Structures are given as structure tokens and as C-alpha cells.
Amino acid sequence: GGVDTVANVSVNRQQVLETSNFHRHWTVPVKKYMMPAAPNTISISIAPAYNKSIKYSDAHPYHILTLYNTGSIGAYNFIRKPAFDFGWDWGPAFAASGIHGSVELI
């Protein structure tokens, strides 16, 4: 599974991962954060990829061309996310975020 796209992952309130790439699956050792005698929690705080891509674009020292279609979102080339999430000639620009696949403690 994976996280789409920008997120902080915590186990028992301890940050264990910061993500910024839709195209990766993550494996994180969390044993040292586990509490054997208490319920354990996983928290995933997802941030909008659109906001992060605009921030990266604005911070870049020079302008980089991007494609715009009616209803699309620019700056998709500054974040590791499927380009079609920012709009395409055949689909709207939703720039969705979320968890894809499964989350497991093994």
C-alpha cells in the first residue's frame, strides 16, 4: 500500500515517516514505538499535494513550463504524483489524496 502523496505517519504519537511520493510503497520499522500492554495507534495526517506542489514551484529559482488544459492545475511537475490527478484533456483536476492499498503492522 501507499500514501497519496504528502503525509506524516505516526505510531503512538511518534512520527515514523514523512511521505512526498505517490509512487512508493513504504516499509517502516516501528517495533521500538509499540507498547505491548496498551492499545497502539497509527495516525496518518495527509496534506494537499496541490498546496505542496505550488510551494515547491514558487520556491524554484526559475520558471519551469507546464501544460495547462481547461480546468487543470499547474505545477504538477513539482511533486511525485500521477500527472492526470492535476487535470487532463479527458478528466477533471481533483488532485485527490488518501491511502491506497493496505496498512499493516507485521
Secondary structure by P-SEA (a helix, b strand, c coil): ccccccbbbbcccccccccccccbbbbbbccccccccbbbbbbbbbccaaaaaaaaaaaccbbbbbbbcccccccccccccccccccccccccccccccccccccc
